[in-house]
């Protein structure tokens, strides 16, 4: 007995011609690009040199004096570098001198620490702790 046919049989002539024609058309209209150009409508991002790369910095001689001056300038505080603050954040605390001199005899603006019996012995710690002795 012969085995029952399973699924589809071998492809017929019409199907083979269809696939051959399709492959021919694809090859006809397919373009092989071997020369590439930069798109002029797209911005180019330049890649900067990497300062820690050893192969890019081989040619540059190291000047020790110049390097030390750059390091010392980087360690200086901004108030010593510049006459005026450079950013908004530096304006806070830039001028350290008080606008009005402090008069210690005037009790309206001067509040010294008062000494009492409690301040002499220290405050007890919260939740029943021992006092400072």
N, CA, C and O of each residue as an XYZ file, in Angstrom:
532
protein
N       0.821     -1.175      0.000
C       0.000      0.000      0.000
C       0.872      1.248      0.000
O       1.929      1.283      0.629
N       0.434      2.224     -0.682
C       1.171      3.479     -0.764
C       0.795      4.359      0.421
O      -0.321      4.308      0.938
N       1.773      5.172      0.831
C       1.531      6.071      1.964
C       0.633      7.217      1.513
O       0.746      7.685      0.380
N      -0.253      7.669      2.388
C      -1.123      8.786      2.017
C      -0.298     10.060      1.827
O       0.688     10.265      2.534
N      -0.688     10.918      0.882
C       0.072     12.152      0.654
C      -0.015     13.062      1.886
O      -1.092     13.281      2.442
N       1.145     13.585      2.296
C       1.164     14.460      3.477
C       1.359     15.908      3.027
O       2.294     16.210      2.285
N       0.494     16.785      3.468
C       0.611     18.214      3.185
C       0.602     18.509      1.708
O      -0.249     18.017      0.968
N       1.557     19.318      1.280
C       1.637     19.727     -0.121
C       2.611     18.845     -0.874
O       3.536     18.271     -0.298
N       2.399     18.756     -2.089
C       3.283     17.986     -2.957
C       4.445     18.857     -3.414
O       4.641     19.943     -2.868
N       5.218     18.416     -4.394
C       6.330     19.223     -4.906
C       5.798     20.480     -5.582
O       4.689     20.471     -6.116
N       6.595     21.588     -5.566
C       6.117     22.836     -6.168
C       5.913     22.667     -7.666
O       6.690     22.002     -8.352
N       4.877     23.272     -8.138
C       4.585     23.147     -9.567
C       5.365     24.183    -10.371
O       6.063     25.026     -9.808
N       5.238     24.109    -11.669
C       6.009     24.940    -12.577
C       5.652     26.423    -12.436
O       6.516     27.293    -12.549
N       4.383     26.693    -12.191
C       3.936     28.079    -12.090
C       4.569     28.761    -10.867
O       4.967     29.923    -10.938
N       4.657     28.038     -9.758
C       5.247     28.593     -8.542
C       6.742     28.855     -8.736
O       7.261     29.870     -8.273
N       7.423     27.950     -9.411
C       8.852     28.144     -9.665
C       9.099     29.367    -10.535
O      10.028     30.136    -10.291
N       8.249     29.545    -11.568
C       8.401     30.714    -12.423
C       8.144     32.008    -11.647
O       8.832     33.010    -11.843
N       7.149     31.970    -10.767
C       6.822     33.149     -9.958
C       8.024     33.551     -9.087
O       8.383     34.728     -9.041
N       8.643     32.589     -8.401
C       9.798     32.887     -7.545
C      11.001     33.350     -8.360
O      11.736     34.235     -7.921
N      11.214     32.769     -9.532
C      12.334     33.174    -10.385
C      12.142     34.608    -10.875
O      13.089     35.393    -10.891
N      10.908     34.950    -11.276
C      10.632     36.303    -11.750
C      10.802     37.318    -10.622
O      11.330     38.410    -10.833
N      10.361     36.958     -9.454
C      10.488     37.866     -8.310
C      11.965     38.098     -7.960
O      12.362     39.233     -7.694
N      12.772     37.049     -7.959
C      14.205     37.191     -7.683
C      14.876     38.044     -8.748
O      15.756     38.844     -8.432
N      14.471     37.885    -10.019
C      15.041     38.670    -11.113
C      14.722     40.155    -10.942
O      15.592     41.003    -11.138
N      13.480     40.469    -10.579
C      13.091     41.869    -10.380
C      13.820     42.484     -9.182
O      14.217     43.649     -9.223
N      13.994     41.698     -8.120
C      14.718     42.216     -6.956
C      16.161     42.541     -7.319
O      16.680     43.578     -6.907
N      16.810     41.679     -8.078
C      18.189     41.928     -8.498
C      18.270     43.123     -9.447
O      19.252     43.865     -9.437
N      17.230     43.305    -10.267
C      17.223     44.394    -11.242
C      17.163     45.755    -10.543
O      17.862     46.687    -10.941
N      16.345     45.871     -9.523
C      16.139     47.157     -8.864
C      16.984     47.346     -7.607
O      16.912     48.389     -6.957
N      17.767     46.359     -7.273
C      18.603     46.469     -6.080
C      19.866     47.253     -6.424
O      20.537     46.955     -7.413
N      20.190     48.259     -5.605
C      21.371     49.078     -5.830
C      22.427     48.722     -4.788
O      22.120     48.608     -3.601
N      23.647     48.551     -5.224
C      24.738     48.242     -4.329
C      25.541     49.522     -4.110
O      26.183     50.026     -5.032
N      25.500     50.041     -2.886
C      26.207     51.274     -2.569
C      27.610     50.939     -2.082
O      27.784     50.157     -1.148
N      28.599     51.533     -2.720
C      29.985     51.343     -2.286
C      30.626     52.655     -1.869
O      31.673     52.650     -1.221
N      30.014     53.786     -2.230
C      30.538     55.084     -1.824
C      29.532     55.722     -0.874
O      28.349     55.853     -1.191
N      30.030     56.117      0.307
C      29.165     56.692      1.324
C      29.552     58.143      1.546
O      30.732     58.492      1.507
N      28.556     58.988      1.778
C      28.792     60.403      2.051
C      28.070     60.783      3.336
O      27.214     60.048      3.828
N      28.430     61.935      3.862
C      27.812     62.442      5.080
C      26.529     63.168      4.706
O      26.490     63.920      3.732
N      25.486     62.939      5.484
C      24.216     63.614      5.252
C      24.381     65.090      5.616
O      24.675     65.396      6.771
N      24.197     66.027      4.653
C      24.409     67.441      4.971
C      23.306     68.036      5.845
O      23.487     69.119      6.401
N      22.188     67.364      5.977
C      21.077     67.888      6.764
C      21.107     67.418      8.211
O      20.204     67.739      8.983
N      22.115     66.678      8.581
C      22.220     66.157      9.934
C      23.456     66.752     10.598
O      24.534     66.720     10.005
N      23.337     67.295     11.813
C      24.509     67.911     12.447
C      25.560     66.857     12.807
O      25.245     65.726     13.174
N      26.801     67.273     12.687
C      27.906     66.374     13.000
C      28.396     66.697     14.407
O      28.678     67.854     14.719
N      28.494     65.693     15.241
C      29.012     65.876     16.591
C      30.485     65.498     16.586
O      30.842     64.347     16.333
N      31.325     66.469     16.865
C      32.760     66.212     16.868
C      33.133     65.519     18.176
O      32.660     65.897     19.248
N      33.954     64.540     18.078
C      34.414     63.816     19.254
C      35.709     64.469     19.721
O      36.678     64.553     18.968
N      35.716     64.927     20.964
C      36.911     65.577     21.485
C      37.937     64.548     21.912
O      37.641     63.360     22.035
N      39.128     65.022     22.130
C      40.187     64.124     22.567
C      39.917     63.665     23.989
O      39.275     64.371     24.766
N      40.399     62.505     24.319
C      40.216     61.949     25.651
C      41.460     62.248     26.477
O      42.548     61.802     26.112
N      41.340     62.988     27.577
C      42.540     63.392     28.318
C      43.257     62.233     29.004
O      44.462     62.323     29.240
N      42.560     61.156     29.328
C      43.203     60.046     30.030
C      43.712     58.962     29.077
O      44.231     57.941     29.529
N      43.572     59.168     27.778
C      44.013     58.173     26.810
C      45.523     58.270     26.643
O      46.041     59.344     26.335
N      46.227     57.184     26.838
C      47.693     57.216     26.787
C      48.210     57.349     25.361
O      49.248     57.975     25.148
N      47.512     56.775     24.372
C      48.039     56.827     23.014
C      47.846     58.185     22.358
O      48.532     58.489     21.383
N      46.939     59.006     22.858
C      46.762     60.340     22.289
C      47.682     61.362     22.938
O      47.933     62.416     22.355
N      48.190     61.076     24.128
C      49.007     62.042     24.855
C      50.491     61.705     24.831
O      51.258     62.280     25.603
N      50.908     60.809     23.985
C      52.320     60.433     23.939
C      53.164     61.579     23.388
O      54.271     61.813     23.874
N      52.668     62.289     22.395
C      53.454     63.320     21.719
C      53.646     64.580     22.557
O      54.609     65.315     22.339
N      52.752     64.848     23.511
C      52.825     66.090     24.262
C      53.857     65.981     25.381
O      53.785     65.063     26.198
N      54.811     66.903     25.428
C      55.764     66.880     26.544
C      55.097     67.408     27.814
O      54.220     68.269     27.750
N      55.512     66.897     28.945
C      54.933     67.301     30.222
C      55.795     68.409     30.813
O      56.975     68.205     31.098
N      55.201     69.575     30.992
C      55.889     70.700     31.597
C      55.509     70.725     33.072
O      54.363     71.024     33.408
N      56.445     70.418     33.947
C      56.153     70.271     35.375
C      55.750     71.594     36.010
O      54.835     71.627     36.834
N      56.418     72.689     35.643
C      56.103     73.984     36.251
C      54.688     74.430     35.904
O      53.941     74.893     36.766
N      54.332     74.285     34.642
C      52.989     74.673     34.214
C      51.927     73.794     34.875
O      50.866     74.280     35.268
N      52.218     72.517     34.992
C      51.280     71.589     35.625
C      51.074     71.935     37.097
O      49.948     71.886     37.593
N      52.151     72.283     37.797
C      52.035     72.638     39.214
C      51.271     73.943     39.408
O      50.516     74.074     40.371
N      51.453     74.909     38.510
C      50.697     76.158     38.641
C      49.207     75.928     38.418
O      48.377     76.550     39.082
N      48.864     75.045     37.494
C      47.449     74.725     37.263
C      46.865     74.031     38.484
O      45.738     74.322     38.883
N      47.620     73.118     39.078
C      47.133     72.431     40.281
C      46.961     73.391     41.447
O      45.976     73.309     42.180
N      47.905     74.292     41.623
C      47.802     75.256     42.731
C      46.618     76.198     42.529
O      45.922     76.542     43.485
N      46.392     76.614     41.283
C      45.254     77.508     41.013
C      43.930     76.795     41.245
O      42.963     77.418     41.683
N      43.871     75.508     40.959
C      42.638     74.753     41.185
C      42.356     74.588     42.670
O      41.198     74.459     43.064
N      43.394     74.591     43.500
C      43.211     74.396     44.937
C      42.860     75.693     45.663
O      42.461     75.651     46.826
N      42.998     76.832     45.008
C      42.725     78.117     45.647
C      41.217     78.320     45.761
O      40.457     77.938     44.871
N      40.799     78.929     46.869
C      39.379     79.206     47.094
C      38.895     80.276     46.111
O      39.690     81.106     45.671
N      37.604     80.270     45.759
C      37.092     81.251     44.785
C      37.254     82.705     45.234
O      37.434     83.584     44.392
N      37.195     82.976     46.538
C      37.346     84.357     46.997
C      38.753     84.877     46.748
O      38.951     86.082     46.588
N      39.734     83.976     46.713
C      41.109     84.396     46.446
C      41.399     84.457     44.946
O      42.315     85.162     44.521
N      40.634     83.733     44.153
C      40.836     83.735     42.698
C      40.233     84.972     42.044
O      40.864     85.610     41.202
N      39.006     85.305     42.439
C      38.243     86.340     41.745
C      37.939     87.500     42.688
O      37.858     87.322     43.904
N      37.771     88.689     42.112
C      37.424     89.862     42.914
C      35.931     89.883     43.234
O      35.531     90.348     44.301
N      35.119     89.389     42.328
C      33.667     89.360     42.501
C      33.165     87.938     42.300
O      33.833     87.140     41.642
N      31.986     87.599     42.862
C      31.449     86.243     42.664
C      31.121     85.989     41.196
O      30.637     86.881     40.501
N      31.387     84.772     40.728
C      31.175     84.422     39.331
C      29.795     83.818     39.087
O      29.289     83.884     37.966
N      29.180     83.234     40.106
C      27.866     82.610     39.959
C      26.936     83.135     41.038
O      27.369     83.792     41.984
N      25.652     82.836     40.883
C      24.671     83.242     41.885
C      24.911     82.527     43.208
O      24.713     83.113     44.272
N      25.332     81.279     43.154
C      25.568     80.523     44.376
C      26.754     81.086     45.151
O      26.779     80.987     46.378
N      27.728     81.668     44.474
C      28.879     82.236     45.166
C      28.537     83.548     45.862
O      29.258     83.971     46.766
N      27.458     84.191     45.459
C      27.089     85.456     46.092
C      26.705     85.264     47.551
O      26.868     86.170     48.367
N      26.190     84.071     47.878
C      25.818     83.793     49.265
C      27.098     83.558     50.045
O      27.832     82.609     49.771
N      27.366     84.413     51.010
C      28.551     84.270     51.839
C      29.813     84.841     51.233
O      30.898     84.614     51.769
N      29.715     85.582     50.124
C      30.922     86.142     49.515
C      31.489     87.264     50.378
O      32.694     87.317     50.622
N      30.614     88.166     50.841
C      31.047     89.284     51.686
C      30.862     88.868     53.139
O      29.737     88.731     53.621
N      31.983     88.668     53.831
C      31.917     88.155     55.196
C      31.931     89.251     56.250
O      31.593     88.986     57.403
N      32.304     90.446     55.901
C      32.342     91.518     56.898
C      30.918     91.965     57.203
O      30.115     92.119     56.283
N      30.587     92.176     58.483
C      29.226     92.602     58.822
C      28.959     94.025     58.342
O      29.860     94.863     58.308
N      27.711     94.281     57.974
C      27.343     95.612     57.496
C      27.345     96.628     58.631
O      27.721     97.784     58.440
N      26.926     96.189     59.806
C      26.898     97.057     60.980
C      27.823     96.446     62.023
O      27.711     95.253     62.306
N      28.736     97.223     62.606
C      29.612     96.637     63.625
C      28.806     96.212     64.854
O      27.827     96.861     65.220
N      29.227     95.122     65.480
C      28.513     94.565     66.623
C      28.905     95.309     67.893
O      30.082     95.378     68.248
N      27.903     95.866     68.572
C      28.128     96.556     69.844
C      27.704     95.606     70.954
O      26.515     95.331     71.115
N      28.657     95.107     71.712
C      28.348     94.114     72.745
C      27.643     94.721     73.958
O      27.086     93.987     74.775
N      27.658     96.014     74.085
C      26.962     96.630     75.217
C      25.476     96.840     74.928
O      24.703     97.062     75.861
N      25.058     96.776     73.673
C      23.658     96.964     73.297
C      22.934     95.622     73.427
O      23.228     94.688     72.682
N      21.990     95.521     74.365
C      21.311     94.247     74.621
C      20.221     93.944     73.594
O      19.657     92.850     73.600
N      19.918     94.901     72.711
C      18.900     94.641     71.699
C      19.396     93.676     70.625
O      18.610     92.898     70.084
N      20.679     93.718     70.314
C      21.213     92.893     69.231
C      22.223     91.854     69.693
O      22.648     91.017     68.897
N      22.617     91.890     70.961
C      23.627     90.964     71.463
C      22.996     90.096     72.538
O      22.535     90.602     73.562
N      22.976     88.792     72.307
C      22.362     87.858     73.243
C      23.408     86.844     73.697
O      23.505     85.764     73.115
N      24.188     87.167     74.718
C      25.193     86.202     75.169
C      24.531     85.046     75.913
O      23.389     85.159     76.360
N      25.252     83.940     76.042
C      24.729     82.797     76.787
C      24.648     83.147     78.264
O      25.584     83.698     78.844
N      23.522     82.819     78.852
C      23.321     83.089     80.273
C      23.762     81.875     81.085
O      23.552     80.738     80.664
N      24.366     82.108     82.232
C      24.790     81.023     83.105
C      23.808     80.927     84.270
O      23.610     81.886     85.016
N      23.194     79.738     84.411
C      22.282     79.480     85.528
C      22.680     78.161     86.160
O      23.657     77.532     85.753
N      21.909     77.745     87.167
C      22.217     76.483     87.834
C      22.087     75.304     86.870
O      22.870     74.356     86.939
N      21.106     75.360     85.978
C      20.896     74.252     85.047
C      22.023     74.203     84.019
O      22.497     73.119     83.678
N      22.459     75.360     83.520
C      23.516     75.344     82.511
C      24.864     74.964     83.101
O      25.727     74.465     82.379
N      25.064     75.184     84.376
C      26.331     74.786     84.997
C      26.434     73.265     85.045
O      27.481     72.712     84.711
N      25.371     72.582     85.452
C      25.398     71.130     85.608
C      25.025     70.395     84.324
O      25.289     69.197     84.217
N      24.435     71.051     83.372
C      24.066     70.413     82.113
C      22.629     69.940     82.133
O      22.079     69.643     83.193
N      22.029     69.870     80.976
C      20.657     69.408     80.853
C      20.621     67.891     80.924
O      21.529     67.232     80.417
N      19.575     67.313     81.555
C      19.469     65.852     81.529
C      19.090     65.376     80.126
O      18.390     66.078     79.396
N      19.547     64.198     79.758
C      19.221     63.638     78.455
C      17.749     63.267     78.414
O      17.166     62.999     79.464
N      17.127     63.241     77.249
C      15.707     62.878     77.177
C      15.480     61.432     77.586
O      16.396     60.611     77.544
N      14.243     61.130     77.983
C      13.799     59.796     78.396
C      14.550     59.288     79.619
O      14.954     58.127     79.676
N      14.727     60.158     80.580
C      15.284     59.714     81.856
C      16.762     59.423     81.841
O      17.235     58.629     82.654
N      17.510     60.039     80.940
C      18.951     59.809     80.899
C      19.650     60.542     82.031
O      19.037     61.346     82.734
N      20.912     60.267     82.200
C      21.691     60.909     83.255
C      22.171     62.273     82.788
O      22.351     62.510     81.594
N      22.376     63.165     83.748
C      22.882     64.484     83.416
C      24.393     64.421     83.220
O      25.049     63.472     83.650
N      24.931     65.443     82.565
C      26.375     65.495     82.313
C      27.089     65.894     83.596
O      26.755     66.922     84.185
N      28.037     65.129     84.031
C      28.809     65.451     85.245
C      30.281     65.442     84.947
O      31.092     65.690     85.839
